[in-house]
Amino acid sequence: MMAQLFIISLIRGDGDPLTGGGTMMKCTPTDNILLVLLIVNSIILEIVAIKIIKGQTERKIRANYKFVDGDVKCSVPIISKLILYSLFAGFASSSLGAGLALILAPILLECGLDPVSVAATEINQAFYSTITSTLIVIINGGMHFDYAIIAIIMAVIGAFAGMKAQNIMIEATGRPSLMVFLLAFCIAFCMILIPVDAIPELVVL
């Protein structure tokens, strides 16, 4: 999936590879065909993932595995929630600029995952989209490495401090639901702040 997104993002543009805009014009028949193939491939991968997770759950049940807090059973309601919420998360992330992991975190917590598993899943999901975008920017010559190094260092420090604070809060209160409210506040804050920040540019345009 990452390879497909990388190739499509790299070749789409204004048709002029000299400007870093890709070799294929947007909204052309070829571009539309690639979009359809991307959607079909996503559906196929989704079906395969559901079958794998469902098989793991069934094997646990047959082995009389005792599910504990943080284990998620692959059931129709949970899978349906994940699919619908993920579609919303992708739309909100693309249109409003909010981080995909920030939106998916409360969804995963609601489905029963423990906070540590949620954080690990977020990082895993964010890695693929981030590395794809980074490679495209580097290939097109738009990467400012001095700024990137500072951003990476600050992100590592912030992530470490955030995980420590999260664990302390959960251990002190015994309520993982507090993280849901905190993340919901962050999402609402981003959805308000990002459009407001863009208003001056929109007015100038």
C-alpha positions as CSV (number, residue, x, y, z in Angstrom):
1,M,0.0,0.0,0.0
2,M,2.8,2.4,0.9
3,A,4.6,1.6,-2.5
4,Q,1.3,2.3,-4.4
5,L,0.7,5.6,-2.6
6,F,4.3,6.6,-3.1
7,I,4.3,6.0,-6.9
8,I,0.9,7.7,-7.4
9,S,1.9,10.7,-5.4
10,L,5.2,11.0,-7.2
11,I,3.8,10.9,-10.7
12,R,0.7,13.0,-10.2
13,G,1.0,16.8,-10.8
14,D,0.9,19.4,-13.4
15,G,2.4,17.3,-16.1
16,D,5.8,19.0,-16.0
17,P,8.4,16.9,-14.2
18,L,10.9,19.8,-14.4
19,T,8.9,21.7,-11.8
20,G,8.6,18.7,-9.5
21,G,4.9,18.3,-10.4
22,G,5.0,14.8,-11.7
23,T,4.6,13.5,-15.2
24,M,0.8,13.0,-15.3
25,M,-1.9,15.7,-15.2
26,K,-4.4,15.5,-12.4
27,C,-8.1,14.7,-13.2
28,T,-7.2,12.9,-16.5
29,P,-8.6,9.5,-17.5
30,T,-5.3,7.8,-16.4
31,D,-5.4,9.7,-13.1
32,N,-9.0,8.5,-12.5
33,I,-8.1,4.9,-13.3
34,L,-5.2,5.0,-10.8
35,L,-7.7,6.4,-8.2
36,V,-10.1,3.5,-8.8
37,L,-7.2,1.0,-8.6
38,L,-6.1,2.6,-5.3
39,I,-9.6,2.3,-3.9
40,V,-10.0,-1.4,-5.0
41,N,-6.6,-2.2,-3.6
42,S,-7.5,-0.6,-0.3
43,I,-10.7,-2.7,-0.1
44,I,-8.8,-5.9,-0.9
45,L,-6.2,-5.1,1.8
46,E,-9.0,-4.3,4.3
47,I,-10.7,-7.7,3.6
48,V,-7.4,-9.5,4.0
49,A,-6.7,-7.7,7.3
50,I,-10.1,-8.5,8.7
51,K,-9.7,-12.2,7.8
52,I,-6.3,-12.3,9.5
53,I,-7.6,-10.6,12.7
54,K,-10.8,-12.7,12.8
55,G,-8.7,-15.9,12.4
56,Q,-6.5,-14.8,15.4
57,T,-9.6,-14.2,17.5
58,E,-11.2,-17.5,16.6
59,R,-7.9,-19.4,17.5
60,K,-7.9,-17.7,20.9
61,I,-11.5,-18.6,21.6
62,R,-10.8,-22.3,20.6
63,A,-7.8,-22.3,22.9
64,N,-10.0,-21.0,25.8
65,Y,-7.9,-17.9,25.9
66,K,-9.0,-15.5,28.7
67,F,-9.4,-12.1,27.3
68,V,-8.3,-9.3,29.5
69,D,-8.6,-5.5,29.4
70,G,-6.8,-4.3,26.3
71,D,-7.5,-7.4,24.2
72,V,-9.9,-6.7,21.3
73,K,-12.2,-9.3,19.9
74,C,-12.8,-9.1,16.2
75,S,-16.6,-8.7,16.1
76,V,-18.9,-7.1,13.5
77,P,-19.6,-4.0,15.6
78,I,-15.9,-3.3,16.3
79,I,-14.9,-3.8,12.7
80,S,-17.8,-1.7,11.4
81,K,-16.7,1.1,13.8
82,L,-13.1,1.0,12.7
83,I,-14.0,1.2,9.0
84,L,-16.5,4.1,9.4
85,Y,-14.4,6.0,11.8
86,S,-11.2,5.5,9.7
87,L,-13.0,6.9,6.7
88,F,-13.9,10.0,8.8
89,A,-10.4,10.2,10.2
90,G,-8.9,10.2,6.7
91,F,-11.3,12.9,5.5
92,A,-10.7,15.1,8.5
93,S,-6.9,14.6,8.3
94,S,-6.8,15.6,4.6
95,S,-9.3,18.5,4.8
96,L,-8.5,20.0,8.2
97,G,-4.8,19.1,8.6
98,A,-5.3,17.3,11.9
99,G,-3.0,14.4,12.5
100,L,-4.5,11.0,11.6
101,A,-3.1,9.4,14.8
102,L,-4.7,12.1,16.9
103,I,-8.1,11.2,15.5
104,L,-7.7,7.5,15.6
105,A,-6.5,7.3,19.2
106,P,-9.9,7.8,20.9
107,I,-11.4,5.4,18.5
108,L,-9.0,2.7,19.4
109,L,-9.4,3.4,23.1
110,E,-13.2,3.1,22.6
111,C,-12.7,-0.3,21.0
112,G,-11.0,-1.5,24.1
113,L,-7.3,-1.3,23.4
114,D,-5.0,-0.3,26.2
115,P,-3.2,3.1,25.9
116,V,0.2,1.5,25.3
117,S,-1.2,-0.5,22.4
118,V,-2.9,2.5,21.0
119,A,0.3,4.6,21.0
120,A,2.2,1.8,19.3
121,T,-0.6,1.4,16.7
122,E,-0.6,5.1,16.0
123,I,3.1,5.2,15.5
124,N,2.9,2.2,13.2
125,Q,0.2,3.8,11.1
126,A,1.8,7.2,11.0
127,F,5.2,5.8,9.9
128,Y,4.0,4.7,6.5
129,S,2.3,7.9,5.4
130,T,5.1,10.0,6.9
131,I,7.9,8.1,5.2
132,T,6.1,8.3,1.9
133,S,5.5,12.0,2.1
134,T,9.1,12.6,3.3
135,L,10.6,10.6,0.3
136,I,8.5,12.6,-2.2
137,V,9.6,15.9,-0.7
138,I,13.2,14.8,-0.7
139,I,13.0,13.6,-4.4
140,N,11.4,16.9,-5.4
141,G,14.2,18.8,-3.6
142,G,11.9,20.5,-1.0
143,M,13.4,19.1,2.2
144,H,15.1,21.6,4.6
145,F,17.2,19.2,6.6
146,D,18.3,21.7,9.3
147,Y,14.6,22.3,10.2
148,A,13.8,18.6,9.9
149,I,16.5,17.7,12.4
150,I,15.2,20.2,15.0
151,A,11.6,19.0,14.4
152,I,12.7,15.3,14.9
153,I,14.5,16.1,18.2
154,M,11.6,18.1,19.6
155,A,9.1,15.3,18.5
156,V,11.2,12.7,20.3
157,I,11.3,14.8,23.5
158,G,7.6,15.5,23.3
159,A,6.6,11.9,22.6
160,F,8.7,10.7,25.6
161,A,7.3,13.3,27.9
162,G,3.8,12.6,26.7
163,M,4.0,8.8,27.2
164,K,5.4,9.3,30.7
165,A,2.6,11.7,31.6
166,Q,0.0,9.4,30.2
167,N,1.2,6.4,32.2
168,I,1.4,8.5,35.4
169,M,-2.2,9.7,34.9
170,I,-3.5,6.2,34.2
171,E,-1.7,4.7,37.1
172,A,-2.9,7.4,39.5
173,T,-6.5,7.4,38.4
174,G,-7.0,3.9,36.9
175,R,-9.1,5.5,34.2
176,P,-7.8,5.2,30.6
177,S,-10.9,7.2,29.6
178,L,-9.2,10.4,30.7
179,M,-7.0,10.1,27.7
180,V,-10.1,10.0,25.4
181,F,-11.3,13.3,26.8
182,L,-7.8,14.8,26.5
183,L,-7.4,13.6,22.9
184,A,-10.9,14.8,22.0
185,F,-10.0,18.3,23.3
186,C,-6.8,18.3,21.2
187,I,-8.8,17.3,18.1
188,A,-11.4,20.0,18.7
189,F,-8.6,22.5,19.3
190,C,-6.8,21.6,16.1
191,M,-10.0,21.7,14.0
192,I,-10.6,25.2,15.3
193,L,-7.1,26.6,15.2
194,I,-6.0,25.2,11.8
195,P,-8.8,26.9,9.8
196,V,-8.5,30.1,11.8
197,D,-4.7,30.2,11.1
198,A,-5.4,29.8,7.4
199,I,-8.0,32.6,7.2
200,P,-5.4,35.4,6.6
201,E,-4.0,33.5,3.5
202,L,-7.5,32.8,2.2
203,V,-8.4,36.5,2.6
204,V,-5.3,37.5,0.7
205,L,-6.1,35.0,-2.1
